Amino acid sequence: MDQDQILARITAMVDEEHALRDALSAGRIDSETEHERLARLERALDQCWDLLRQRRARAEFGGNPDDARVRPSSQVENYEG
C-alpha cells in the first residue's frame, strides 16, 4: 500500500468506528458487539499508523518506503513513539 492508500484505509476505519458508535446509540447493536468490533478496528488502525510511520521514516532517511511491512498487531499495539 502506498501512503494515499493507507490514509484512505485509516479514514474508512474511522468512519466505521463512528458508524459503530451510532449503531450502539440507536440500539441496532449491543455494547458487547460494539466493543468486539471496536477492538478489531483499533488493532487494524494501530497497524496502519505504524505502516505509515515506517514508510515516512524510510523516505525521510533515503530508504525505499515500499520496503515497509505490516507488523503484527501485538508488536504495534499501544506504541508510543
C-alpha positions in Angstrom: 0.0 0.0 0.0 1.2 3.5 -0.7 0.7 6.5 1.6 -2.6 7.6 -0.1 -4.0 4.0 0.2 -3.0 3.8 3.9 -4.6 7.2 4.6 -7.8 6.2 2.8 -7.9 2.9 4.8 -7.5 4.9 8.0 -10.3 7.2 7.1 -12.5 4.3 6.2 -11.8 2.7 9.6 -12.5 5.9 11.5 -15.8 6.2 9.6 -16.6 2.6 10.6 -15.8 3.4 14.2 -18.3 6.3 14.1 -20.9 4.1 12.5 -20.5 1.5 15.3 -21.0 4.2 17.9 -24.1 5.4 16.1 -25.4 1.9 15.8 -25.0 1.3 19.5 -26.7 4.6 20.4 -29.6 3.7 18.0 -29.9 0.3 19.5 -29.0 -1.6 16.3 -26.1 -3.4 18.1 -25.4 -4.2 21.7 -22.4 -3.0 23.6 -20.6 -6.3 23.5 -20.7 -6.3 19.7 -19.6 -2.7 19.6 -16.7 -3.5 21.9 -15.5 -6.5 20.0 -15.7 -4.7 16.6 -14.0 -1.6 18.0 -11.2 -3.7 19.4 -10.5 -5.2 16.0 -10.7 -1.8 14.4 -8.2 -0.3 16.9 -5.7 -3.1 16.2 -6.0 -2.5 12.5 -5.7 1.2 13.0 -2.5 0.7 15.0 -1.1 -1.4 12.2 -2.0 1.2 9.6 -0.4 4.1 11.6 2.7 2.0 12.2 3.0 1.2 8.5 2.6 4.9 7.6 5.3 5.9 10.1 7.6 3.2 8.7 7.1 4.5 5.1 7.6 8.1 6.1 10.8 7.3 8.1 12.2 5.2 5.2 11.6 8.0 2.7 13.0 10.7 5.1 16.2 8.8 5.6 16.8 7.7 2.0 15.3 4.3 2.1 12.6 2.7 0.0 9.1 3.3 1.5 7.9 0.1 -0.3 10.1 -1.9 1.9 7.9 -1.1 4.9 5.8 -4.1 6.1 2.7 -4.5 8.2 3.8 -5.7 11.6 1.7 -8.0 13.9 -0.8 -6.1 16.0 0.8 -7.5 19.1 4.0 -5.6 18.1 2.4 -2.2 17.4 -0.4 -2.0 19.9 0.0 0.8 22.4 3.0 2.0 20.5 4.2 5.3 21.9 6.9 6.7 19.7 
